[in-house]
Amino acid sequence: MSAGDHNPVLWMAETAAVATGGRASGAWRATGVSIDSRSLAPGDLFVALHGPNHDGHDHVAAALAKGAAAAVVERVPAALGADAPLLLVKDTQAGLERLGVAARARSSAQVIAVTGSVGKTGTKEALKTCLSTQGSTYATAGSLNNHWGVPLSLARLPADAAFGVFELGMNHAGEIGPLSRQVSPQVAVITTVEPAHLEFFGSVEAIADAKAEIFEGMSPQGAAILNRDNPHFGRLAAAARKAGLGRVWSFGAHDQADARVVDCSIHATCSAVSAVIGRERLQYCISLPGRHWVINSLGVLLAVKAAGADPVSAARALSQLTAVKGRGTRARVRLAQGTVLVIDESYNASPIAMEAAFQVLAKIDPGAGGRRIAVLGDMLEMGSRSSELHAALAPSLLAAGIDLVFTCGAQMEHLHHQLPPARRGDHAPDSSGLAEAVAGSVRGGDVVLIKGSAGSRMGRVVAALEALDRAADAVASESGPARRCAAAQ
């Protein structure tokens, strides 16, 4: 018996064939769905997609040898046995999408979709944490939010889930609408609209319109959850109403927001919040620091309410959040003389996300003799304003009291020259060249923030620092979320 046999069955040969319009061979049962033979688990249904660099059909034999229940293919790969368990379809991408749509159709879950220029994954993870205390909850794994990640996530939706949370992403107009129609959410959250992916849009207003495509897959009974503080709130609210949505709710510090922050206190490791959700006054703590977490938590609680769950119980669960890898995870690196606190924000970057990270760094006191250090890589897809947006980060860095700024990339060089000489660390063409300089410069007591767009590969700097101490301690192991929260109240 394989490990997958202990998990509930997601797809059987006959149900998958009906969903996709394909032809199944064998009487197989799948407990998961995968598009990557490297991470495939025994019992998964392997879908052989055509990628930009690989054809999944070349890995079908390896997937079956690893324990895949079956493979979805457009053609039978050579060297497979006549009895190989397969699902033959005309187009594997279309087949995956049909599996996802069928999974959504058979589900009675309350489904929430999340998009926005920043904060999508954090908001999705917070919703998962909050709703899991109130019913069986499924959420997108990682950042599977594009044209293949969304149908894959839907195809994995358990039939008995009470709640489903899906992240929808885009970098071009016209991408979110089809994803929304697949997900068919009852609740849609737009975290914020900011200048991200400007390379592919003429304006931030065009970005707002692209985000508003999330309403295309919704019924009039659906709810839109929007950031009231964002300058594009009116545009998004109008789009929601034009789509026929009966509920348009807002969150933020604005005095007309449906979920409104009354007061908050930002600490080095957590955030204490006093808020009003509808007519209910709540006090809660978020086990992650930063005003951006405070504002996004209001959207989370409002979405929970819109999905028919209890926001009071959800607010208590916010004390148990943990940072996602590359989005604020912390580790202590032990040196011969003291320790260095490393904050890994290497997954992605935009101007507003940079400023939020600087504010978090400002709240952390370095150890004896230590410094606040920012290590920054290019913010990508900023378009014609890229050099201006990079240089404009200087005032926020200085206001946050950051002592030293290392930079890499052609665009970050504009920031490097904008900083006072005393605040400039090294600059390098790329993260490989910068990693060694940063690792050679840190000393005990330093707090080091690493941030840049994923394409800047700032994870190399994180790895260079952690290599200074292979036994780096996770900060969370020193003081768990609940303890940090309790100490701040």
C-alpha positions in Angstrom: 0.0 0.0 0.0 1.4 3.4 -1.0 1.5 6.4 1.3 -1.1 8.0 -0.9 -3.6 5.2 -0.1 -4.1 6.7 3.4 -5.4 10.0 2.0 -8.9 10.6 0.7 -9.4 9.9 -3.0 -9.6 13.0 -5.1 -10.0 11.5 -8.6 -10.9 8.1 -9.9 -10.3 7.0 -13.5 -14.0 7.3 -14.5 -14.6 10.7 -12.8 -11.5 12.2 -14.2 -12.4 11.0 -17.7 -15.9 12.5 -17.5 -14.4 15.8 -16.1 -11.9 16.1 -18.9 -13.6 14.4 -21.8 -10.6 12.1 -22.0 -10.2 8.3 -22.2 -8.8 6.5 -19.1 -6.9 3.2 -19.1 -6.8 1.2 -15.9 -9.0 1.5 -12.8 -6.8 3.9 -10.9 -7.5 6.3 -7.9 -5.5 9.4 -7.2 -5.1 11.1 -3.9 -3.4 14.2 -5.2 -2.5 16.1 -8.4 1.0 17.1 -9.6 2.6 18.8 -12.5 6.2 18.2 -11.3 7.7 14.7 -11.2 10.4 15.9 -8.8 8.0 16.8 -6.0 5.3 14.3 -6.9 4.0 12.2 -4.0 2.9 8.5 -4.3 -0.8 8.4 -5.3 -0.7 11.7 -7.3 -2.2 12.1 -10.7 0.6 13.5 -12.9 -0.4 16.0 -15.5 2.1 16.2 -18.4 2.1 19.9 -19.2 4.2 21.6 -21.9 6.4 24.2 -20.1 8.7 26.8 -21.6 11.7 24.6 -21.1 10.3 21.1 -20.6 7.6 18.8 -21.9 6.0 16.8 -19.1 5.6 13.8 -21.4 9.3 13.3 -21.1 8.8 12.6 -17.4 5.8 10.4 -17.4 7.8 7.2 -16.9 9.7 8.7 -14.0 6.4 9.9 -12.4 4.8 6.4 -12.6 8.0 4.8 -11.3 7.9 7.2 -8.3 4.3 6.0 -7.5 2.0 8.3 -9.5 -1.5 6.8 -9.7 -1.8 7.7 -13.4 -0.7 10.4 -15.9 -2.7 12.8 -17.9 -1.2 12.9 -21.4 -1.9 14.1 -25.0 0.1 11.1 -26.5 1.4 7.9 -25.1 5.1 8.3 -24.4 7.4 5.7 -25.9 8.6 2.8 -23.7 5.5 2.8 -21.5 3.9 -0.6 -20.9 0.6 -1.4 -22.5 -1.0 -1.5 -19.1 0.3 2.0 -18.0 -2.5 3.9 -16.1 -3.2 7.0 -18.2 -5.8 9.6 -19.0 -5.6 10.5 -22.7 -6.8 14.1 -23.5 -6.5 16.4 -26.5 -4.7 19.1 -24.5 -3.2 18.6 -21.1 -3.5 22.3 -20.1 -7.2 22.3 -21.0 -7.5 18.9 -19.2 -6.1 20.4 -16.0 -8.4 23.3 -16.2 -11.4 21.0 -16.7 -10.4 19.0 -13.7 -10.2 22.2 -11.6 -13.6 23.4 -12.8 -15.1 20.0 -12.0 -13.6 20.0 -8.5 -15.1 23.5 -8.0 -18.5 22.4 -9.3 -18.8 19.4 -6.9 -17.7 21.5 -3.9 -20.0 23.2 -1.4 -17.2 25.2 0.2 -17.3 28.9 0.7 -14.6 30.0 -1.6 -12.5 33.2 -1.2 -10.2 34.5 -3.9 -7.4 36.9 -3.1 -5.5 39.3 -5.4 -3.6 42.6 -5.1 -0.3 44.2 -5.9 1.2 43.1 -2.6 0.1 41.0 0.3 -1.7 38.2 -1.6 0.1 35.2 -0.2 0.2 36.6 3.3 -3.5 37.3 3.3 -4.2 33.9 1.8 -2.1 32.2 4.5 -3.8 34.3 7.2 -7.3 33.3 5.9 -6.2 29.7 6.0 -5.1 29.9 9.6 -8.2 31.8 10.7 -10.7 29.6 8.9 -9.0 26.3 9.8 -10.2 26.8 13.4 -13.8 26.8 12.2 -14.0 24.1 9.5 -12.0 22.0 7.1 -10.0 24.6 5.0 -8.0 24.2 1.8 -5.8 26.9 0.4 -3.4 27.4 -2.5 0.0 26.0 -1.7 2.8 28.6 -1.9 2.2 31.1 -4.8 0.4 28.8 -7.3 -1.5 31.8 -8.7 -1.1 31.8 -12.5 -2.7 30.1 -15.5 -1.5 26.6 -14.4 -1.2 27.1 -10.7 -4.8 28.1 -10.2 -6.4 25.1 -12.0 -3.9 22.8 -10.3 -4.9 24.2 -6.9 -8.6 23.8 -7.8 -8.0 20.2 -9.0 -6.6 19.5 -5.5 -9.7 20.9 -3.7 -11.1 18.2 -1.4 -14.8 17.6 -2.0 -15.6 17.9 1.7 -13.8 21.2 2.4 -15.9 23.8 4.2 -13.7 26.7 3.0 -11.4 27.2 0.0 -8.9 30.1 -0.3 -7.3 30.7 -3.7 -4.6 33.2 -4.7 -4.9 34.9 -8.2 -2.0 36.7 -9.7 -1.2 38.5 -13.0 1.3 40.6 -14.7 -0.8 41.4 -17.8 -4.4 42.6 -18.4 -6.8 39.8 -19.1 -5.2 37.1 -17.0 -7.3 37.3 -13.8 -10.7 37.2 -15.4 -10.3 33.6 -16.7 -8.9 32.5 -13.4 -11.8 34.0 -11.5 -14.3 32.2 -13.8 -12.6 28.9 -12.9 -12.5 29.6 -9.1 -16.1 31.1 -9.0 -15.5 32.8 -5.6 -18.2 33.9 -3.2 -15.8 36.4 -1.7 -13.1 38.4 -3.5 -10.3 40.3 -1.6 -8.2 42.9 -3.3 -5.4 43.8 -0.8 -4.2 46.9 -2.5 -3.3 48.4 -5.9 0.2 49.8 -6.3 2.8 50.4 -9.0 3.8 46.8 -9.7 4.3 45.3 -13.1 4.2 48.8 -14.6 6.3 47.5 -17.5 3.2 45.9 -18.8 0.6 48.6 -18.0 0.2 52.2 -19.0 -0.8 53.4 -15.5 -1.7 52.3 -12.0 -5.3 52.8 -13.0 -4.9 50.1 -15.6 -3.5 47.8 -12.9 -6.6 48.5 -10.8 -8.8 47.5 -13.8 -6.9 44.3 -14.2 -7.3 43.4 -10.5 -11.0 44.2 -10.8 -11.3 41.2 -13.3 -11.6 39.1 -10.1 -15.3 40.0 -10.1 -15.9 38.4 -13.4 -16.4 34.9 -12.0 -18.8 36.0 -9.2 -22.5 35.9 -8.7 -24.6 38.9 -7.4 -24.6 37.2 -4.0 -20.9 37.6 -3.8 -18.9 40.1 -1.7 -16.0 42.3 -2.7 -13.5 43.2 0.1 -11.6 46.3 -0.8 -8.9 48.5 0.8 -10.7 51.8 1.7 -7.3 53.6 2.2 -6.2 52.9 -1.4 -6.6 55.8 -3.8 -8.2 53.4 -6.3 -10.9 52.2 -3.9 -13.7 54.2 -5.8 -12.6 52.7 -9.1 -12.6 49.1 -7.7 -16.0 49.6 -5.9 -17.6 50.9 -9.1 -16.3 47.8 -10.9 -17.7 45.5 -8.3 -21.1 47.1 -8.5 -21.0 47.1 -12.3 -20.3 43.3 -12.0 -23.6 43.1 -10.1 -22.1 42.3 -6.6 -24.6 43.0 -3.8 -22.0 43.5 -1.1 -19.0 45.8 -1.4 -17.2 46.0 2.0 -14.1 48.0 2.8 -11.2 47.8 5.3 -8.5 50.2 6.5 -8.0 53.3 8.7 -10.6 55.3 6.8 -13.5 56.4 9.1 -16.0 55.0 6.6 -14.4 51.5 6.4 -16.5 48.6 7.4 -13.5 47.1 9.2 -11.6 49.9 10.7 -8.4 50.1 12.8 -9.0 52.3 15.9 -5.5 51.9 17.3 -2.4 49.7 16.8 1.0 49.2 18.4 3.8 47.8 16.2 6.5 45.9 18.1 9.6 44.2 16.9 8.0 40.8 16.6 4.2 41.4 16.6 1.4 43.9 16.2 -1.3 44.7 18.8 -4.6 45.9 17.2 -7.9 47.5 18.3 -10.4 47.5 15.6 -14.1 47.7 14.7 -15.6 45.1 12.4 -19.1 46.2 11.5 -20.4 47.2 14.9 -18.2 44.9 16.9 -15.1 46.1 18.8 -12.2 43.7 18.8 -8.8 43.6 20.3 -6.3 41.1 19.0 -2.6 40.5 18.4 -0.9 39.5 15.1 2.2 37.4 15.6 3.9 39.3 12.8 5.1 42.9 12.9 4.2 45.8 10.6 1.3 48.2 9.8 0.8 46.4 6.5 -0.1 43.3 8.6 -2.5 45.4 10.7 -4.4 46.7 7.6 -4.4 43.3 5.8 -5.7 41.6 9.0 -8.9 43.8 8.7 -9.4 42.5 5.2 -9.0 39.0 6.5 -11.6 39.4 9.2 -14.0 41.0 6.9 -13.6 38.2 4.4 -14.2 35.7 7.2 -17.4 37.4 8.0 -18.5 37.6 4.4 -17.9 33.8 4.1 -20.3 33.2 7.0 -17.6 32.4 9.6 -16.9 34.0 13.0 -14.5 37.0 12.9 -14.0 37.0 16.7 -12.7 33.5 16.6 -10.6 34.4 13.5 -9.1 37.4 15.3 -7.8 35.0 18.1 -6.2 32.8 15.5 -4.1 35.8 14.1 -1.8 35.3 17.1 -0.7 32.0 15.5 0.5 33.3 12.1 4.0 32.4 10.9 5.9 34.1 8.1 6.2 32.4 4.8 9.7 31.6 3.4 11.1 34.7 1.7 8.4 36.9 3.1 9.7 37.9 6.5 11.1 34.7 8.0 13.8 35.3 10.6 16.9 33.3 11.6 19.8 34.0 14.0 23.2 33.3 12.6 25.9 32.7 15.3 29.2 34.3 14.7 32.4 34.0 16.8 31.4 37.3 18.5 27.6 37.5 18.9 24.8 36.8 16.6 23.3 38.4 13.4 19.5 38.5 12.9 18.7 37.8 9.3 15.2 38.8 7.9 14.5 37.1 4.6 12.2 39.2 2.4 13.9 37.8 -0.8 10.7 36.6 -2.6 9.5 39.8 -4.1 9.6 43.6 -4.0 7.7 46.7 -5.0 8.0 50.3 -3.7 5.3 49.9 -1.1 6.6 46.5 0.0 10.1 48.0 0.4 8.8 50.8 2.6 6.8 48.3 4.8 10.0 46.2 5.2 12.0 49.3 6.2 9.4 50.2 8.9 9.6 46.7 10.3 13.4 46.9 10.4 13.1 50.3 12.2 11.3 48.6 15.1 14.1 46.2 15.7 16.9 47.2 18.1 20.3 45.9 17.1 22.5 44.1 19.7 25.5 45.7 21.3 27.7 47.2 18.6 25.3 46.2 15.9 23.7 48.0 13.0 20.5 48.0 11.0 21.5 46.8 7.5 19.4 46.6 4.3 20.5 44.5 1.4 18.4 45.4 -1.6 18.1 43.9 -5.1 16.3 45.4 -8.2 12.5 45.8 -8.2 11.6 44.3 -11.6 8.9 45.2 -14.1 8.8 48.9 -13.0 8.7 50.1 -16.6 9.9 53.6 -17.6 9.8 55.0 -14.1 12.1 52.3 -12.7 15.1 54.5 -12.0 13.0 57.1 -10.4 11.2 54.6 -8.2 14.4 53.0 -7.0 16.1 56.3 -6.2 12.9 57.4 -4.3 13.5 54.7 -1.7 16.3 56.8 -0.1 14.1 59.0 2.1 12.3 56.0 3.6 15.6 54.2 4.3 17.0 57.3 6.1 13.7 57.9 8.0 13.8 54.3 9.3 17.3 54.8 10.8 18.9 52.2 8.6 22.7 52.5 9.1 24.0 50.7 6.0 22.5 49.8 2.6 24.1 47.2 0.3 22.6 47.1 -3.3 22.9 45.1 -6.4 21.5 45.4 -9.9 21.4 48.1 -12.6 18.3 49.8 -11.1 19.4 49.7 -7.5 22.5 51.6 -8.5 20.3 54.7 -8.8 19.5 54.3 -5.1 23.1 53.6 -4.2 24.1 57.0 -5.6 21.1 58.8 -3.9 22.3 57.7 -0.4 24.7 59.7 1.8 28.2 58.2 1.5 28.2 57.1 5.1 25.1 54.9 4.5 26.4 53.2 1.4 27.6 49.6 1.6 28.9 47.9 -1.5 27.1 47.8 -4.8 27.4 44.8 -7.2 26.0 44.0 -10.6 24.1 41.0 -9.2 23.3 39.1 -6.0 26.2 36.6 -6.6 28.7 39.5 -6.5 27.1 41.1 -3.4 26.6 38.0 -1.3 30.3 37.6 -0.4 30.6 41.3 0.4 27.7 41.2 2.8 28.8 38.0 4.5 32.2 39.5 5.0 30.9 42.8 6.5 28.4 41.7 9.1 29.3 41.6 12.8 27.6 40.5 16.0 24.5 42.5 16.9 23.6 43.4 13.3 20.1 43.1 12.0 20.1 42.4 8.2 17.1 42.7 5.9 17.4 41.1 2.5 14.8 42.1 -0.1 14.4 42.2 -3.9 12.2 40.9 -6.7 12.4 37.1 -7.2 14.3 37.6 -10.4 17.0 39.4 -8.5 17.7 36.2 -6.6 18.4 37.7 -3.3 18.1 34.3 -1.7 21.8 33.9 -2.6 22.6 36.6 0.0 20.4 34.8 2.6 22.2 31.6 1.9 25.6 33.2 2.2 24.7 34.6 5.6 23.2 31.4 6.9 26.3 29.5 5.7 28.2 31.5 8.4 26.3 29.3 10.8 24.8 26.1 9.5 23.0 25.7 12.8 21.1 29.0 12.5 18.3 29.2 15.1 14.9 30.1 13.9 13.6 33.1 15.9 10.2 31.4 16.3 11.8 28.6 18.3 13.0 31.1 20.9 9.6 32.7 21.5 6.5 31.2 19.9 3.8 33.4 18.3 1.5 33.3 21.3 4.3 34.3 23.7 5.4 37.2 21.6 1.8 38.4 21.3 1.0 38.1 25.0 4.1 40.1 25.8 3.0 43.0 23.7 -0.5 43.3 25.1 
